[in-house]
């Protein structure tokens, strides 16, 4: 069992996947909350947050438990976005077999990766893929232009759209339905 910490490139690759999963989960929670608020308003419910079904029954709602659950989920998602996003922002794109990044900054290295024409199967890495002795570092992700950061952008837009829809639903004054479908 290895006792030394993982290489920086491995940590950055893990941060990338952590960021993707966090964005996906956060977007799913935002859209679920928005749709629940819309339905709760339509039904005339007094509490606009979903019940924590582990601790609450639908007929015996405890507002403290419901709102505490929302706060905990929100804080955990926000903390994960900050931690994973901060670590991933330290990424510099490298050529797959190079010891120097394409550029010194996050954005500049990505712009340069999009400019370079590469027909190899693995052209770029999100961090240094080889150590100074020339030995491959396992666990460093490949950087695929348009796909690697594109996935983050799409999920971030999905999260932002879900949060905006949630705000719209919270701000709307929808009257309860007077009929059942």
C-alpha positions as CSV (number, residue, x, y, z in Angstrom):
1,X,0.0,0.0,0.0
2,X,1.4,3.4,-1.0
3,X,2.1,5.8,1.8
4,X,3.0,8.8,-0.2
5,X,0.3,11.2,-1.3
6,X,-1.0,11.0,-4.9
7,X,0.6,13.2,-7.6
8,X,-0.9,16.7,-8.2
9,X,-2.2,15.5,-11.6
10,X,-4.1,12.7,-10.0
11,X,-5.6,15.1,-7.4
12,X,-6.6,17.5,-10.2
13,X,-8.2,14.6,-12.1
14,X,-10.1,13.5,-9.1
15,X,-11.2,17.1,-8.6
16,X,-12.5,17.2,-12.1
17,X,-14.7,14.1,-11.5
18,X,-15.8,15.5,-8.1
19,X,-16.8,18.7,-9.8
20,X,-18.8,16.9,-12.5
21,X,-20.6,14.7,-10.0
22,X,-21.3,17.7,-7.7
23,X,-22.7,19.8,-10.6
24,X,-24.9,16.9,-11.7
25,X,-26.2,16.2,-8.2
26,X,-26.7,20.0,-7.5
27,X,-28.6,20.4,-10.8
28,X,-30.8,17.4,-10.0
29,X,-31.6,18.8,-6.5
30,X,-32.3,22.3,-7.8
31,X,-34.7,21.0,-10.5
32,X,-36.4,18.7,-8.0
33,X,-36.8,21.5,-5.5
34,X,-38.2,23.8,-8.2
35,X,-40.7,21.2,-9.4
36,X,-41.7,20.4,-5.8
37,X,-42.3,24.1,-5.0
38,X,-44.5,24.4,-8.1
39,X,-46.5,21.4,-7.1
40,X,-46.7,22.4,-3.5
41,X,-48.0,25.9,-4.4
42,X,-50.6,24.4,-6.8
43,X,-51.8,22.1,-4.0
44,X,-51.9,24.9,-1.5
45,X,-49.3,23.3,0.8
46,X,-48.1,25.3,3.8
47,X,-44.5,24.0,3.6
48,X,-42.7,24.5,0.2
49,X,-39.9,22.1,0.8
50,X,-40.0,18.3,0.4
51,X,-40.3,16.2,3.5
52,X,-37.3,14.4,4.8
53,X,-38.9,11.0,4.5
54,X,-36.3,9.5,6.9
55,X,-37.6,11.6,9.8
56,X,-41.0,12.9,8.7
57,X,-44.3,11.5,7.7
58,X,-46.2,13.5,5.0
59,X,-49.1,14.2,7.4
60,X,-46.8,15.0,10.4
61,X,-44.4,17.6,8.9
62,X,-41.8,19.3,11.1
63,X,-40.7,22.6,9.4
64,X,-37.4,22.6,11.3
65,X,-36.4,19.2,10.0
66,X,-37.5,20.1,6.5
67,X,-35.6,23.4,6.4
68,X,-32.6,21.9,8.2
69,X,-32.4,19.2,5.5
70,X,-32.5,21.9,2.7
71,X,-29.8,23.9,4.4
72,X,-27.5,20.9,4.9
73,X,-27.9,19.8,1.3
74,X,-27.3,23.3,0.0
75,X,-24.2,23.8,2.2
76,X,-22.7,20.4,1.2
77,X,-23.3,21.1,-2.5
78,X,-21.8,24.6,-2.2
79,X,-18.8,23.4,-0.2
80,X,-18.1,20.6,-2.7
81,X,-18.4,23.0,-5.7
82,X,-15.9,25.3,-4.0
83,X,-13.4,22.6,-3.0
84,X,-13.5,20.6,-6.3
85,X,-13.7,23.8,-8.4
86,X,-10.8,25.4,-6.6
87,X,-8.6,22.3,-7.1
88,X,-9.6,21.9,-10.7
89,X,-8.9,25.5,-11.4
90,X,-5.2,24.7,-10.7
91,X,-5.2,22.5,-13.8
92,X,-2.9,23.4,-16.7
93,X,-3.3,21.4,-20.0
94,X,-0.1,19.5,-20.9
95,X,0.7,17.6,-24.0
96,X,0.2,13.9,-23.1
97,X,4.0,13.2,-23.0
98,X,5.3,16.6,-22.0
99,X,6.7,17.9,-18.7
100,X,5.7,21.6,-19.3
101,X,2.2,22.9,-19.6
102,X,1.0,24.4,-22.9
103,X,0.6,27.8,-21.1
104,X,1.0,29.0,-17.5
105,X,-2.7,29.7,-16.8
106,X,-5.9,27.7,-16.7
107,X,-7.6,29.5,-19.6
108,X,-4.5,30.1,-21.7
109,X,-3.6,26.4,-21.7
110,X,-7.1,25.5,-22.8
111,X,-7.1,28.0,-25.6
112,X,-3.7,26.7,-26.8
113,X,-5.0,23.1,-26.7
114,X,-7.9,24.1,-29.0
115,X,-5.4,25.8,-31.4
116,X,-3.1,22.8,-31.7
117,X,-4.1,20.3,-34.2
118,X,-3.5,16.8,-32.9
119,X,-4.5,13.5,-34.5
120,X,-3.1,11.2,-31.8
121,X,-5.5,9.2,-29.6
122,X,-4.2,10.9,-26.5
123,X,-3.0,14.4,-27.2
124,X,-3.5,16.3,-23.9
125,X,-3.7,15.7,-20.2
126,X,-5.4,17.9,-17.5
127,X,-2.1,17.9,-15.6
128,X,1.4,16.5,-15.9
129,X,1.1,12.9,-17.0
130,X,4.8,12.0,-16.6
131,X,7.0,12.7,-13.6
132,X,10.5,14.3,-14.0
133,X,12.1,10.8,-14.3
134,X,9.9,10.1,-17.4
135,X,7.7,7.6,-15.6
136,X,3.9,7.7,-16.4
137,X,1.7,8.9,-13.6
138,X,-1.4,6.7,-13.5
139,X,-4.7,8.4,-12.8
140,X,-4.2,11.6,-14.7
141,X,-7.2,12.3,-17.0
142,X,-6.9,13.0,-20.7
143,X,-8.0,16.5,-21.8
144,X,-10.3,16.3,-24.8
145,X,-10.9,19.8,-26.3
146,X,-14.6,20.8,-26.2
147,X,-15.5,17.7,-24.2
148,X,-13.6,17.9,-20.9
149,X,-14.6,21.4,-20.0
150,X,-17.7,21.3,-22.2
151,X,-19.2,18.8,-19.8
152,X,-18.6,21.1,-16.9
153,X,-20.1,24.0,-18.8
154,X,-23.3,22.0,-19.7
155,X,-23.8,20.8,-16.2
156,X,-23.2,24.3,-14.8
157,X,-25.8,25.8,-17.2
158,X,-28.2,23.0,-16.1
159,X,-27.6,24.0,-12.5
160,X,-28.0,27.7,-13.1
161,X,-31.2,27.1,-15.1
162,X,-32.6,24.9,-12.2
163,X,-31.7,27.6,-9.6
164,X,-33.3,30.3,-11.8
165,X,-36.5,28.2,-12.2
166,X,-36.5,27.6,-8.4
167,X,-36.4,31.4,-7.8
168,X,-39.2,32.0,-10.3
169,X,-41.3,29.3,-8.6
170,X,-40.6,30.7,-5.2
171,X,-41.5,34.3,-6.3
172,X,-44.7,33.3,-8.2
173,X,-48.1,33.7,-6.6
174,X,-49.8,30.6,-8.0
175,X,-53.4,30.0,-6.8
176,X,-54.3,26.5,-5.6
177,X,-56.2,24.3,-8.0
178,X,-59.9,24.0,-7.4
179,X,-60.2,20.8,-9.3
180,X,-58.6,17.4,-9.5
181,X,-57.3,15.8,-12.7
